[in-house]
Amino acid sequence: MYCFLLRYFVCFFASRKIVYNLHLRTLIIPNTLILNFPVYKMLFLSLQQPAQSHESFIVSVHLLSIHFNGGIHMKYTVITGASSGIGYEAAVAFATRGKNLILVARREAELNNLKENIQSMNSDLDVVIKPTDLSDSGQVHALYESLKEYDIETFVNNAGFGNSATVAEQDVTKTEKMLRVNVEALTTLSTLYARDYADREGAQLINVSSDLGYRIVPNAVTYAATKFYVSAFTEGLAQELQDNGARLKVKILAPSMTETEFVKTAREIDDFSYSDNVQKFHTAKEMAQFMLELHDSEQIVGKVNSETYEFELMDPVFQYTSRK
Ligand SMILES: NC(=O)c1ccc[n+]([C@@H]2O[C@H](COP(=O)([O-])OP(=O)(O)OC[C@H]3O[C@@H](n4cnc5c(N)ncnc54)[C@H](OP(=O)(O)O)[C@@H]3O)[C@@H](O)[C@H]2O)c1
């Protein structure tokens, strides 16, 4: 009798504690609620029938250990600008590592094609598409709000575009849009992600800059300035978080010429052959592999050397004066 009562109380309080923990977790990640249902049910039964509950309670605890080890619990990689080029190939590369994805860009049809492509490679992956115009600050905030139901392991701010023109001749409307996408949206999303994930072990933010985020060339002065901003902001954020003992890692990928839709958008032309017009360039697939290399390294900057075209992992380039 005493043994029975003791087991009842141990089961009861342990289960209450686990349900409470699970509930907290589920509040943060509501999309795992359905997955958690069998675990809830088993815990509930073990509470209702203490005499027969021993086995079901053990099974519940086992399921919970899978849940907390990431077996049931879903983590996601967010990639902006995933409808083409580097973002598209980065999505494929993260999917090859078994990562669930949240894909952002304006062109919904391209995002859907990518989703089908990835799910034909691995049907177990969850691929969520979020058609968003990142030049619209209302849509940027709505996007982040909609991401709160997911546990985001890696956030890649890749969306961006250039403009080929001298400053005096550049289209002001296109330039303003470029500032909103390359600078404003990236800053807003980085800020909100850093706020929510600063203390999360394993979380990582990768912002895509350019080798033109470290040198200036004619006919791309404003674009280069947006990328100087991305490099300086991201290097600074990485070091500020390190100074404050945060767990979130922040990194910069700085590609050089890469075969994507970039030149077509920058020059507003229908077609562009990299092999006919450019001496050295990387493919978007190669750049996605460099992104994974940067992701796995302890370095903050991953930059293509514009002379050798070697990919180099390095310390931050800009001077950062710590207050500590
Ligand atoms: N290719 C290069 O030589 C090179 C070199 C250095 C750095 N980069 C950087 O690499 C990143 C990726 O560019 P890429 O070369 O892969 O060019 P890309 O093929 O033109 O891809 C650009 C991506 O950004 C998205 N995007 C553009 N404007 C957007 C907006 N208003 N809202 C949401 N998404 C938007 C595009 O999607 P939608 O059009 O569907 O919206 C597309 O998915 C950019 O940040 C670029 O500056 C490229």
The ligand as an ORCA input file, in Angstrom:
! r2SCAN-3c Opt
* xyz 0 1
  N      26.025     37.293    -57.489
  C      27.061     38.025    -57.097
  O      28.016     38.251    -57.876
  C      27.126     38.560    -55.701
  C      28.355     39.022    -55.229
  C      28.415     39.507    -53.921
  C      27.289     39.504    -53.135
  N      26.093     39.046    -53.614
  C      24.941     39.093    -52.719
  O      24.369     37.799    -52.649
  C      22.992     37.913    -52.265
  C      22.166     36.995    -53.139
  O      22.158     37.486    -54.471
  P      22.325     36.543    -55.737
  O      23.648     36.790    -56.320
  O      21.951     35.161    -55.402
  O      21.263     37.238    -56.732
  P      19.816     36.800    -57.231
  O      19.868     35.500    -57.953
  O      19.295     37.988    -57.977
  O      19.004     36.595    -55.871
  C      18.514     37.670    -55.112
  C      17.442     37.170    -54.183
  O      16.976     38.282    -53.388
  C      15.573     38.311    -53.451
  N      15.046     39.660    -53.339
  C      15.378     40.756    -54.066
  N      14.583     41.789    -53.742
  C      13.710     41.340    -52.803
  C      12.630     41.913    -52.098
  N      12.225     43.181    -52.311
  N      11.952     41.155    -51.198
  C      12.310     39.850    -50.995
  N      13.329     39.265    -51.638
  C      14.008     39.988    -52.534
  C      15.214     37.724    -54.813
  O      13.897     37.171    -54.776
  P      12.587     37.777    -55.502
  O      13.046     38.497    -56.735
  O      11.755     36.563    -55.777
  O      11.967     38.672    -54.492
  C      16.240     36.621    -54.937
  O      15.786     35.454    -54.317
  C      22.641     39.399    -52.382
  O      22.611     39.970    -51.103
  C      23.789     39.973    -53.199
  O      24.001     41.320    -52.912
  C      25.994     38.558    -54.892
*
